[in-house]
Amino acid sequence: MSQTTTSKQRKNVSVDFENLAVPKGRASSVSAQTIVDENPDFAVRRAPVQRRGTHVALVKVSWWDVFKATIFGTKNLKRHLAATVEWAEVEGSHAEFFDEGENWYKLIVSAYKREGREFIPVRCVLDTGCSQGNIISTKLAQRLGFSDSDYLPLTPREENGGMVATGHTHKVLGCIRVSWFSETSPKVFNNMRFLVSETADVDLVIGTRSIQKEKLLNPPNLMNEQKIHGLAKPSDKKRESLVHDIRTLEADKKKAEKGLEDTKEGTKEHAYAEKTLKKAKNALKIANWKLEIHDVGLDLKKNNSEKTQRALIDKKKGLEAKVGGKEKKEK
């Protein structure tokens, strides 16, 4: 007698959202009402979500094997099955037909309602052909805690809709603001505007306007020459070090805040905790200024107009004066 069993295997992303925190710190850039922050609790890059793979396990079991198992137990039968099992792939489920590798345009990001701060892992597509705007599915909007009463009014252009890359227009019910971030970037996109759609096939769709405005993708390299579009930029070790310092200091500040909460007001411990928190905040402020100085220095190397160049020089001098004054005061 032969027996066939079928199993479906799926690999899921393991995300520790309790250890992720979205900072209340400085905004590195502002786009309309979408505020982009630097996330100090930058998580380690995680493996991408993979598609399901369906296989069939083929085993050969005789009636005599089953009879012995009922008398003497299933231990020997299990050994027999393990030794004779053969895995066969289901016809039509060949791996080459699926995108199992990483994809720059299909991401797993963490979305949350600004007030709730409950991070939910969702599928996000960067759609360079979507002129309708950013789109969120109604199911995800409900999971995040939004109701119909939370929907914001649509603009005339949003009411008319627009064609997406697939060639159809999404039916829009309203508008909400959602915050999100990716595990592969320190940036946090706060209060980004999304159109709620019943016809969205994925959780989130980032449209053309946001992709260009927030520089989420580089321009296409049609010449296949990296130097033209700068798609393969060398790593900036100095900046990486400064960002790492900010993440560390942000963690120190949170630890100091917790220490202050755990002490009784009016005690020596409370006074010491206040000083520790103040010191941590000042150190974080200095680190952020140093990162800005570094970025301004990079901008100065570009081919700017004379007016822009003077403004950058003045900005750098002002930041350097702030850092120098703050560090001197700390000593």
C-alpha positions, 0 to 999 in steps of 0.5 A: 500500500502506498500513502501520499501526504502533501505539505505546504511550507512557508517562511515568515519574516521574524520581526521584533517590533517591541525593540523598535522605536520611532524617535521623536527627534529631529526631522531631516527633511520635510515634504508637505506634511510628511516628515522624514525622521532618522530612526536611531534604533536601526534594526539588522537587515532581515531576510526577505519574505519568500513565497510558499513552496508546495511539495509532495512526500511519497512513502511506501507502507505495507499492510504488514508494517501497519499491523506491526505498528498497532501491536508493537507501537509506531516507533519502528514505523516512524523510522521506516517512513523517515528512511524511505520518504521521497520529496517530489515537487508538484507539477507547475510550482517550479521555483524559477517562476517565482521571485524568491530573491530580494526585490527593490520595488517590493518591500516588507515595511512596518506601518503604524497609526501615529497615535497607536504606535503598534507596528504591523509588518506589511507588503509595500510596492514602489509603483513608478507608474502610479499617478493616483497617489499613495494607496492603502488597502481597506483591510490594512487601514482597519487593522491599523485602527482606522474607521470610516469616521477617520477618513479625510476629505479627498481633493478634486484630483483624488476624486477623479482618480488616476491610472496606475502601472497595471492600467486600472484606476483604484476606487477610493473611499477616503484618505488617511495619514499613516507612518511607516519605515523599512528595516533596511533604512534609518528613515521614518516617514511620518504621517504620509498621505494614503488613499484608502482603496477596496481594490488594492491588491497589496497593503501599501502602494507608494506612488510616483510623486512620493518616490520622486519627492522622497528620493526612494529610487535612483533614476534609471541607468539606461547607459549602464554606466555607474558614473553617470547616474551614481547608482553605485555610490561608495560607502561613507564611513564617516557618516555611518559612524555619526549615524551609529553615534546617534543611535547609541545616544538615543538609546542612552537617552531612553535609558536615562528617561526610564531611570528618571521615571523609576526614582522618587521626586525630591530624592538624591537619586531623582536629582542625579537622574535628571542630570543624567538625562540632561547630559544625554539630551545634550550629547544627542543634540551635538551628535545630530549637529555633527551629522548635519555639518557632515552633510553640509560639507558633502553639499559644498562639494557639489556644483552649486550656484554662488548664492547656494554655496554662500548659504551652505558655508554660513549654515556650516559655520553656524552649526560648528559654532553651536557644537563648539559652544555646547561642548565647551559648556558641557566641560 
